Amino acid sequence: ERIQELFSPWDGSAPVLVRATKAEMHDPKSFEHVSTTYTVQNDGNVRVVMRFRGKNVLGATVMQTAVGNINPNTKKMVGFGVQ
């Protein structure tokens, strides 16, 4: 149940990962969630992989992947990166 609280009931995204991703984007207003999957790690943290679209510095819309580890107890990111 704690894990399900990490995800939006509307689109399945992880709001904490969406916020971290938008903060790193060139054009955060162009963010479009595509899909989110997750796995529970041995340490109890939840590894979330999110595919999204957004505009790059040249104005082209590109597909990217954001990966984050979320502590389900605190609901905070403990690791993050965009690929």
Backbone as XML, in Angstrom:
<?xml version="1.0"?>
<chain id="A" units="angstrom">
  <residue number="1" name="GLU">
    <atom name="N" x="0.819" y="-1.197" z="0.000"/>
    <atom name="CA" x="0.000" y="0.000" z="0.000"/>
    <atom name="C" x="0.864" y="1.262" z="0.000"/>
  </residue>
  <residue number="2" name="ARG">
    <atom name="N" x="1.972" y="1.267" z="0.791"/>
    <atom name="CA" x="2.861" y="2.429" z="0.789"/>
    <atom name="C" x="3.439" y="2.674" z="-0.592"/>
  </residue>
  <residue number="3" name="ILE">
    <atom name="N" x="3.679" y="1.617" z="-1.316"/>
    <atom name="CA" x="4.265" y="1.758" z="-2.654"/>
    <atom name="C" x="3.253" y="2.388" z="-3.602"/>
  </residue>
  <residue number="4" name="GLN">
    <atom name="N" x="2.008" y="1.979" z="-3.544"/>
    <atom name="CA" x="0.986" y="2.539" z="-4.429"/>
    <atom name="C" x="0.781" y="4.029" z="-4.190"/>
  </residue>
  <residue number="5" name="GLU">
    <atom name="N" x="1.048" y="4.493" z="-2.973"/>
    <atom name="CA" x="0.911" y="5.915" z="-2.659"/>
    <atom name="C" x="1.944" y="6.776" z="-3.381"/>
  </residue>
  <residue number="6" name="LEU">
    <atom name="N" x="2.994" y="6.151" z="-3.928"/>
    <atom name="CA" x="4.039" y="6.876" z="-4.645"/>
    <atom name="C" x="3.609" y="7.257" z="-6.059"/>
  </residue>
  <residue number="7" name="PHE">
    <atom name="N" x="2.490" y="6.693" z="-6.533"/>
    <atom name="CA" x="2.098" y="6.842" z="-7.931"/>
    <atom name="C" x="0.748" y="7.535" z="-8.080"/>
  </residue>
  <residue number="8" name="SER">
    <atom name="N" x="0.617" y="8.288" z="-9.169"/>
    <atom name="CA" x="-0.628" y="8.981" z="-9.473"/>
    <atom name="C" x="-1.695" y="7.974" z="-9.893"/>
  </residue>
  <residue number="9" name="PRO">
    <atom name="N" x="-2.906" y="8.086" z="-9.337"/>
    <atom name="CA" x="-3.975" y="7.189" z="-9.773"/>
    <atom name="C" x="-4.481" y="7.515" z="-11.176"/>
  </residue>
  <residue number="10" name="TRP">
    <atom name="N" x="-4.151" y="8.703" z="-11.701"/>
    <atom name="CA" x="-4.645" y="9.119" z="-13.017"/>
    <atom name="C" x="-3.803" y="8.571" z="-14.157"/>
  </residue>
  <residue number="11" name="ASP">
    <atom name="N" x="-2.478" y="8.719" z="-14.064"/>
    <atom name="CA" x="-1.644" y="8.278" z="-15.188"/>
    <atom name="C" x="-0.538" y="7.306" z="-14.787"/>
  </residue>
  <residue number="12" name="GLY">
    <atom name="N" x="-0.436" y="6.966" z="-13.514"/>
    <atom name="CA" x="0.565" y="6.001" z="-13.071"/>
    <atom name="C" x="1.954" y="6.574" z="-12.881"/>
  </residue>
  <residue number="13" name="SER">
    <atom name="N" x="2.116" y="7.876" z="-13.075"/>
    <atom name="CA" x="3.434" y="8.487" z="-12.902"/>
    <atom name="C" x="3.755" y="8.629" z="-11.418"/>
  </residue>
  <residue number="14" name="ALA">
    <atom name="N" x="5.025" y="8.826" z="-11.122"/>
    <atom name="CA" x="5.477" y="9.077" z="-9.755"/>
    <atom name="C" x="5.723" y="10.583" z="-9.633"/>
  </residue>
  <residue number="15" name="PRO">
    <atom name="N" x="4.834" y="11.322" z="-8.966"/>
    <atom name="CA" x="4.953" y="12.783" z="-8.919"/>
    <atom name="C" x="6.326" y="13.288" z="-8.473"/>
  </residue>
  <residue number="16" name="VAL">
    <atom name="N" x="6.953" y="12.623" z="-7.532"/>
    <atom name="CA" x="8.273" y="13.080" z="-7.079"/>
    <atom name="C" x="9.303" y="12.954" z="-8.205"/>
  </residue>
  <residue number="17" name="LEU">
    <atom name="N" x="9.187" y="11.930" z="-9.034"/>
    <atom name="CA" x="10.098" y="11.762" z="-10.174"/>
    <atom name="C" x="9.761" y="12.766" z="-11.281"/>
  </residue>
  <residue number="18" name="VAL">
    <atom name="N" x="8.491" y="13.040" z="-11.484"/>
    <atom name="CA" x="8.080" y="14.034" z="-12.484"/>
    <atom name="C" x="8.657" y="15.406" z="-12.119"/>
  </residue>
  <residue number="19" name="ARG">
    <atom name="N" x="8.540" y="15.791" z="-10.853"/>
    <atom name="CA" x="9.069" y="17.098" z="-10.418"/>
    <atom name="C" x="10.581" y="17.179" z="-10.622"/>
  </residue>
  <residue number="20" name="ALA">
    <atom name="N" x="11.297" y="16.129" z="-10.253"/>
    <atom name="CA" x="12.760" y="16.118" z="-10.423"/>
    <atom name="C" x="13.131" y="16.187" z="-11.896"/>
  </residue>
  <residue number="21" name="THR">
    <atom name="N" x="12.377" y="15.503" z="-12.740"/>
    <atom name="CA" x="12.643" y="15.494" z="-14.177"/>
    <atom name="C" x="12.398" y="16.873" z="-14.780"/>
  </residue>
  <residue number="22" name="LYS">
    <atom name="N" x="11.268" y="17.477" z="-14.456"/>
    <atom name="CA" x="10.952" y="18.800" z="-14.991"/>
    <atom name="C" x="11.998" y="19.831" z="-14.577"/>
  </residue>
  <residue number="23" name="ALA">
    <atom name="N" x="12.546" y="19.691" z="-13.381"/>
    <atom name="CA" x="13.561" y="20.628" z="-12.896"/>
    <atom name="C" x="14.837" y="20.560" z="-13.732"/>
  </residue>
  <residue number="24" name="GLU">
    <atom name="N" x="15.075" y="19.431" z="-14.414"/>
    <atom name="CA" x="16.265" y="19.252" z="-15.232"/>
    <atom name="C" x="16.029" y="19.528" z="-16.711"/>
  </residue>
  <residue number="25" name="MET">
    <atom name="N" x="14.772" y="19.704" z="-17.107"/>
    <atom name="CA" x="14.446" y="19.862" z="-18.528"/>
    <atom name="C" x="14.705" y="21.266" z="-19.034"/>
  </residue>
  <residue number="26" name="HIS">
    <atom name="N" x="15.015" y="21.361" z="-20.332"/>
    <atom name="CA" x="15.177" y="22.652" z="-20.996"/>
    <atom name="C" x="13.836" y="23.391" z="-21.067"/>
  </residue>
  <residue number="27" name="ASP">
    <atom name="N" x="12.776" y="22.646" z="-21.372"/>
    <atom name="CA" x="11.432" y="23.227" z="-21.493"/>
    <atom name="C" x="10.448" y="22.374" z="-20.681"/>
  </residue>
  <residue number="28" name="PRO">
    <atom name="N" x="10.358" y="22.615" z="-19.369"/>
    <atom name="CA" x="9.501" y="21.787" z="-18.519"/>
    <atom name="C" x="8.029" y="21.771" z="-18.935"/>
  </residue>
  <residue number="29" name="LYS">
    <atom name="N" x="7.565" y="22.826" z="-19.579"/>
    <atom name="CA" x="6.162" y="22.877" z="-20.008"/>
    <atom name="C" x="5.869" y="21.869" z="-21.113"/>
  </residue>
  <residue number="30" name="SER">
    <atom name="N" x="6.924" y="21.377" z="-21.788"/>
    <atom name="CA" x="6.734" y="20.409" z="-22.873"/>
    <atom name="C" x="6.685" y="18.970" z="-22.358"/>
  </residue>
  <residue number="31" name="PHE">
    <atom name="N" x="6.830" y="18.765" z="-21.053"/>
    <atom name="CA" x="6.833" y="17.421" z="-20.469"/>
    <atom name="C" x="5.551" y="16.670" z="-20.803"/>
  </residue>
  <residue number="32" name="GLU">
    <atom name="N" x="5.708" y="15.429" z="-21.246"/>
    <atom name="CA" x="4.564" y="14.547" z="-21.510"/>
    <atom name="C" x="4.917" y="13.154" z="-21.011"/>
  </residue>
  <residue number="33" name="HIS">
    <atom name="N" x="4.205" y="12.693" z="-19.993"/>
    <atom name="CA" x="4.425" y="11.360" z="-19.432"/>
    <atom name="C" x="3.997" y="10.298" z="-20.447"/>
  </residue>
  <residue number="34" name="VAL">
    <atom name="N" x="4.832" y="9.278" z="-20.623"/>
    <atom name="CA" x="4.493" y="8.185" z="-21.543"/>
    <atom name="C" x="4.188" y="6.915" z="-20.755"/>
  </residue>
  <residue number="35" name="SER">
    <atom name="N" x="5.118" y="6.488" z="-19.889"/>
    <atom name="CA" x="4.898" y="5.270" z="-19.111"/>
    <atom name="C" x="5.804" y="5.255" z="-17.884"/>
  </residue>
  <residue number="36" name="THR">
    <atom name="N" x="5.387" y="4.501" z="-16.878"/>
    <atom name="CA" x="6.179" y="4.340" z="-15.664"/>
    <atom name="C" x="6.101" y="2.892" z="-15.215"/>
  </residue>
  <residue number="37" name="THR">
    <atom name="N" x="7.265" y="2.338" z="-14.875"/>
    <atom name="CA" x="7.345" y="1.003" z="-14.288"/>
    <atom name="C" x="8.199" y="1.097" z="-13.033"/>
  </residue>
  <residue number="38" name="TYR">
    <atom name="N" x="8.084" y="0.107" z="-12.172"/>
    <atom name="CA" x="8.900" y="0.124" z="-10.955"/>
    <atom name="C" x="9.232" y="-1.284" z="-10.491"/>
  </residue>
  <residue number="39" name="THR">
    <atom name="N" x="10.289" y="-1.371" z="-9.697"/>
    <atom name="CA" x="10.661" y="-2.610" z="-9.013"/>
    <atom name="C" x="11.061" y="-2.248" z="-7.593"/>
  </residue>
  <residue number="40" name="VAL">
    <atom name="N" x="10.784" y="-3.144" z="-6.657"/>
    <atom name="CA" x="11.197" y="-2.949" z="-5.272"/>
    <atom name="C" x="12.582" y="-3.573" z="-5.120"/>
  </residue>
  <residue number="41" name="GLN">
    <atom name="N" x="13.529" y="-2.766" z="-4.657"/>
    <atom name="CA" x="14.910" y="-3.208" z="-4.499"/>
    <atom name="C" x="15.095" y="-3.948" z="-3.175"/>
  </residue>
  <residue number="42" name="ASN">
    <atom name="N" x="16.219" y="-4.654" z="-3.056"/>
    <atom name="CA" x="16.520" y="-5.400" z="-1.838"/>
    <atom name="C" x="16.583" y="-4.514" z="-0.601"/>
  </residue>
  <residue number="43" name="ASP">
    <atom name="N" x="16.981" y="-3.250" z="-0.777"/>
    <atom name="CA" x="17.075" y="-2.329" z="0.362"/>
    <atom name="C" x="15.729" y="-1.704" z="0.736"/>
  </residue>
  <residue number="44" name="GLY">
    <atom name="N" x="14.669" y="-2.064" z="0.015"/>
    <atom name="CA" x="13.335" y="-1.551" z="0.309"/>
    <atom name="C" x="12.953" y="-0.332" z="-0.503"/>
  </residue>
  <residue number="45" name="ASN">
    <atom name="N" x="13.935" y="0.310" z="-1.140"/>
    <atom name="CA" x="13.627" y="1.460" z="-1.987"/>
    <atom name="C" x="12.949" y="0.999" z="-3.270"/>
  </residue>
  <residue number="46" name="VAL">
    <atom name="N" x="12.232" y="1.898" z="-3.904"/>
    <atom name="CA" x="11.512" y="1.585" z="-5.132"/>
    <atom name="C" x="12.246" y="2.252" z="-6.297"/>
  </residue>
  <residue number="47" name="ARG">
    <atom name="N" x="12.699" y="1.425" z="-7.251"/>
    <atom name="CA" x="13.371" y="1.942" z="-8.449"/>
    <atom name="C" x="12.302" y="2.197" z="-9.495"/>
  </residue>
  <residue number="48" name="VAL">
    <atom name="N" x="12.180" y="3.453" z="-9.925"/>
    <atom name="CA" x="11.132" y="3.861" z="-10.861"/>
    <atom name="C" x="11.776" y="4.264" z="-12.180"/>
  </residue>
  <residue number="49" name="VAL">
    <atom name="N" x="11.253" y="3.721" z="-13.277"/>
    <atom name="CA" x="11.731" y="4.056" z="-14.620"/>
    <atom name="C" x="10.561" y="4.696" z="-15.361"/>
  </residue>
  <residue number="50" name="MET">
    <atom name="N" x="10.780" y="5.942" z="-15.791"/>
    <atom name="CA" x="9.719" y="6.688" z="-16.462"/>
    <atom name="C" x="10.173" y="7.119" z="-17.858"/>
  </residue>
  <residue number="51" name="ARG">
    <atom name="N" x="9.354" y="6.819" z="-18.847"/>
    <atom name="CA" x="9.593" y="7.291" z="-20.215"/>
    <atom name="C" x="8.755" y="8.561" z="-20.394"/>
  </residue>
  <residue number="52" name="PHE">
    <atom name="N" x="9.359" y="9.563" z="-21.023"/>
    <atom name="CA" x="8.655" y="10.822" z="-21.221"/>
    <atom name="C" x="9.131" y="11.502" z="-22.492"/>
  </residue>
  <residue number="53" name="ARG">
    <atom name="N" x="8.309" y="12.435" z="-22.990"/>
    <atom name="CA" x="8.673" y="13.260" z="-24.133"/>
    <atom name="C" x="8.846" y="14.694" z="-23.653"/>
  </residue>
  <residue number="54" name="GLY">
    <atom name="N" x="9.717" y="15.405" z="-24.349"/>
    <atom name="CA" x="9.912" y="16.813" z="-24.047"/>
    <atom name="C" x="10.779" y="17.446" z="-25.113"/>
  </residue>
  <residue number="55" name="LYS">
    <atom name="N" x="10.755" y="18.770" z="-25.172"/>
    <atom name="CA" x="11.555" y="19.476" z="-26.171"/>
    <atom name="C" x="12.983" y="19.648" z="-25.675"/>
  </residue>
  <residue number="56" name="ASN">
    <atom name="N" x="13.921" y="19.415" z="-26.602"/>
    <atom name="CA" x="15.328" y="19.624" z="-26.282"/>
    <atom name="C" x="15.712" y="21.069" z="-26.597"/>
  </residue>
  <residue number="57" name="VAL">
    <atom name="N" x="16.991" y="21.380" z="-26.479"/>
    <atom name="CA" x="17.476" y="22.740" z="-26.672"/>
    <atom name="C" x="17.243" y="23.247" z="-28.102"/>
  </residue>
  <residue number="58" name="LEU">
    <atom name="N" x="17.113" y="22.328" z="-29.060"/>
    <atom name="CA" x="16.869" y="22.704" z="-30.451"/>
    <atom name="C" x="15.372" y="22.819" z="-30.776"/>
  </residue>
  <residue number="59" name="GLY">
    <atom name="N" x="14.524" y="22.537" z="-29.791"/>
    <atom name="CA" x="13.085" y="22.634" z="-30.002"/>
    <atom name="C" x="12.450" y="21.375" z="-30.539"/>
  </residue>
  <residue number="60" name="ALA">
    <atom name="N" x="13.238" y="20.323" z="-30.716"/>
    <atom name="CA" x="12.704" y="19.049" z="-31.199"/>
    <atom name="C" x="12.158" y="18.244" z="-30.017"/>
  </residue>
  <residue number="61" name="THR">
    <atom name="N" x="11.040" y="17.574" z="-30.227"/>
    <atom name="CA" x="10.486" y="16.716" z="-29.191"/>
    <atom name="C" x="11.212" y="15.379" z="-29.232"/>
  </residue>
  <residue number="62" name="VAL">
    <atom name="N" x="11.756" y="14.988" z="-28.081"/>
    <atom name="CA" x="12.527" y="13.745" z="-27.976"/>
    <atom name="C" x="11.972" y="12.884" z="-26.845"/>
  </residue>
  <residue number="63" name="MET">
    <atom name="N" x="12.192" y="11.578" z="-26.980"/>
    <atom name="CA" x="11.796" y="10.616" z="-25.948"/>
    <atom name="C" x="13.013" y="10.375" z="-25.061"/>
  </residue>
  <residue number="64" name="GLN">
    <atom name="N" x="12.808" y="10.420" z="-23.748"/>
    <atom name="CA" x="13.898" y="10.164" z="-22.817"/>
    <atom name="C" x="13.409" y="9.268" z="-21.690"/>
  </residue>
  <residue number="65" name="THR">
    <atom name="N" x="14.352" y="8.827" z="-20.861"/>
    <atom name="CA" x="14.047" y="7.981" z="-19.721"/>
    <atom name="C" x="14.622" y="8.611" z="-18.463"/>
  </residue>
  <residue number="66" name="ALA">
    <atom name="N" x="13.806" y="8.701" z="-17.442"/>
    <atom name="CA" x="14.261" y="9.160" z="-16.124"/>
    <atom name="C" x="14.205" y="7.962" z="-15.182"/>
  </residue>
  <residue number="67" name="VAL">
    <atom name="N" x="15.232" y="7.827" z="-14.364"/>
    <atom name="CA" x="15.301" y="6.730" z="-13.412"/>
    <atom name="C" x="15.529" y="7.320" z="-12.031"/>
  </residue>
  <residue number="68" name="GLY">
    <atom name="N" x="14.739" y="6.892" z="-11.077"/>
    <atom name="CA" x="14.903" y="7.382" z="-9.715"/>
    <atom name="C" x="14.652" y="6.291" z="-8.703"/>
  </residue>
  <residue number="69" name="ASN">
    <atom name="N" x="15.289" y="6.431" z="-7.565"/>
    <atom name="CA" x="15.039" y="5.543" z="-6.436"/>
    <atom name="C" x="14.294" y="6.356" z="-5.387"/>
  </residue>
  <residue number="70" name="ILE">
    <atom name="N" x="13.182" y="5.807" z="-4.916"/>
    <atom name="CA" x="12.339" y="6.509" z="-3.959"/>
    <atom name="C" x="12.232" y="5.670" z="-2.691"/>
  </residue>
  <residue number="71" name="ASN">
    <atom name="N" x="12.401" y="6.327" z="-1.549"/>
    <atom name="CA" x="12.200" y="5.666" z="-0.265"/>
    <atom name="C" x="10.694" y="5.671" z="0.000"/>
  </residue>
  <residue number="72" name="PRO">
    <atom name="N" x="10.056" y="4.498" z="0.108"/>
    <atom name="CA" x="8.598" y="4.475" z="0.268"/>
    <atom name="C" x="8.123" y="4.999" z="1.624"/>
  </residue>
  <residue number="73" name="ASN">
    <atom name="N" x="9.013" y="5.040" z="2.609"/>
    <atom name="CA" x="8.626" y="5.540" z="3.934"/>
    <atom name="C" x="8.595" y="7.063" z="3.965"/>
  </residue>
  <residue number="74" name="THR">
    <atom name="N" x="9.608" y="7.690" z="3.373"/>
    <atom name="CA" x="9.690" y="9.154" z="3.385"/>
    <atom name="C" x="9.107" y="9.769" z="2.116"/>
  </residue>
  <residue number="75" name="LYS">
    <atom name="N" x="8.923" y="8.952" z="1.078"/>
    <atom name="CA" x="8.436" y="9.388" z="-0.241"/>
    <atom name="C" x="9.385" y="10.387" z="-0.890"/>
  </residue>
  <residue number="76" name="LYS">
    <atom name="N" x="10.671" y="10.295" z="-0.562"/>
    <atom name="CA" x="11.682" y="11.198" z="-1.122"/>
    <atom name="C" x="12.634" y="10.436" z="-2.029"/>
  </residue>
  <residue number="77" name="MET">
    <atom name="N" x="13.187" y="11.170" z="-3.001"/>
    <atom name="CA" x="14.157" y="10.602" z="-3.933"/>
    <atom name="C" x="15.470" y="10.369" z="-3.197"/>
  </residue>
  <residue number="78" name="VAL">
    <atom name="N" x="16.059" y="9.206" z="-3.445"/>
    <atom name="CA" x="17.380" y="8.917" z="-2.892"/>
    <atom name="C" x="18.388" y="8.704" z="-4.012"/>
  </residue>
  <residue number="79" name="GLY">
    <atom name="N" x="17.971" y="8.925" z="-5.236"/>
    <atom name="CA" x="18.833" y="8.825" z="-6.416"/>
    <atom name="C" x="18.014" y="9.181" z="-7.640"/>
  </residue>
  <residue number="80" name="PHE">
    <atom name="N" x="18.670" y="9.835" z="-8.617"/>
    <atom name="CA" x="17.933" y="10.305" z="-9.792"/>
    <atom name="C" x="18.884" y="10.502" z="-10.967"/>
  </residue>
  <residue number="81" name="GLY">
    <atom name="N" x="18.386" y="10.242" z="-12.166"/>
    <atom name="CA" x="19.147" y="10.515" z="-13.373"/>
    <atom name="C" x="18.246" y="10.460" z="-14.596"/>
  </residue>
  <residue number="82" name="VAL">
    <atom name="N" x="18.630" y="11.216" z="-15.630"/>
    <atom name="CA" x="17.904" y="11.196" z="-16.903"/>
    <atom name="C" x="18.863" y="10.632" z="-17.945"/>
  </residue>
  <residue number="83" name="GLN">
    <atom name="N" x="18.354" y="9.692" z="-18.740"/>
    <atom name="CA" x="19.173" y="9.039" z="-19.769"/>
    <atom name="C" x="18.685" y="9.428" z="-21.133"/>
  </residue>
</chain>
